[in-house]
Amino acid sequence: MSRGGVGHSAASSRRRRNGRASRYSAWRLLRHGVSGSRWPRAWREHPIEDSYDAVIIGGGVHGLATAYYLAANHGIRDIAVLDKGYLGGGGSGRNTAILRSNYLTPEGVRFYDRSLHLYQHLAADLNFNVMFSRRGHLTLAHNDSSLRTMRWRAEVNKMQGVDSEVIEPAEIKKLVPYLDTSTEARYPVLGALYHPPGGIIRHDAVVWGYARAADSLGVHLHQNTEVLGIDTQHGRVTGVNTSRGRISTPVVVNCTAGWSSLISDMAGVDLPVTTSPLQAAVTEPVRPFLGTVVVSGTLHVYVSQTDRGELVFGASVDPFTSYSMRGSLEFAEGLAGHVLELMPAVSKMRLLRQWAGLCDMTPDYSPIMGPTPVEGFYVDVGWGTYGFKAGPVSGEAMADCVANQRPPQIISSFGLDRFDAGRLVGEKGAAAVGH
Amino acid sequence: MIQLPCPWCGPRNVTEFRHHGEVVSRPDASSSTPREWRRYLYFRRNAAGWVEENWYHTAGCRRFFRLRRHTVSNENHLVEGAR
């Protein structure tokens, strides 16, 4: 039976016309499997309108989540999400899909924990299998000052109701038998911050889940639509110019991460952001042997094993700014050296591919969220190397900010004005592995 | 591997250098307002295209030099007359 191309059965077209997506379920799976009928598309393609109540630039997890929560929580559905490429083609499709909330500052911990909480029931909320796998997350400490910081993080986490604790090498060895916890290592493991609620998820599925849910609520998703300019008049937004025509709108939300300076320039807003590539790599699949996410700040590397059995590695951002999304040999060499320090047994594994995404780095490793000096122009940027885990809470908070025209409490410390005021929220130790 | 043209050592791998960032003019610390100073510390153009920036040859001659680099393709060349 031929399944070329994507079509609609008459029945699925009828279901979609009223905007509600057909529900995924075990029963539907059985029915489609037995009858061989085609699944309806996850989201629709609309002609681009010449005006919307809000335009979100950037079709990754942040932009799509913002659109979804605006429609679901605030009833604002006349929204367009624009992306110059395909949905989730930026950081959302290039990250190592690790979720955690073991940050350092109380406001950071509250923020990321809200996101983790949303992720935990996201599959049910969106009726889309996002494959959240709660694995536990270990941040290794290889020296005294690092161990002290882990203890600090554990205490701040506990005060915010987040489960984190410092554990000893013997317990670490039980969790990760292949980890070298001996005292003969060049940088011996002295302890670790153990965060049981952390885990991994299928990043593409999160993008598609939000896209399908937003589409079913009437949001228009426009791929291959590049924003070329933003019109402002008397200090407020009046519209955007795209490769498919002009859209007039009073609200524009910048959710473009690595490209955020380019978009903000169009609105005349300066950002304290520099864009650097963050590389990642994946090995061939092997049988499951690593059940926990392992991170080492000292060795600048983090590793997890996917449900398919591949090891996914990440490290620190490239040490210079660039808009190139290519991998480099020096990254693979450095990564391999450090990973073998941690787990010598993986030396025979083959690296399948490496890639990079763009990170909008801020001076304090915290995001920039909320209004700007241009009225109607909002930013959800500065996500650096830690944006994916914050997708749901950012969407929820930005939707609240746009709908009620003031930033909600949970993001009040992350405003753009904190840089002029000198009120930075320093999260480098907890956000990144590049020390 | 990307190579940079060190004015004293010749073309060397990018891993030998430290990126100091966009050329920014530093305001006079004694007479600038806190806001002006913070603008200098934190805000950057972050252009996708040709930029002028400072690099430091850590693994070589340890001299600073100014480079023009295209941040998308990473093509680069020395700035004429700069040392």
Interface residues (C-beta under 8 A of the other chain):
Chain A: W259 S261 L262 D270 L271 P272 V273 T274 T275 P319 F320 T321 S322 Y323 S324 S328 L329 E330 P363 F419 D420 A421 G422
Chain B: M1 I2 N13 V14 T15 R18 H19 G21 E22 P34 R35 R38 R39 L41 Y42 F43 R44 R45 N46 A47 A48 V51 T71 V72 S73 N74
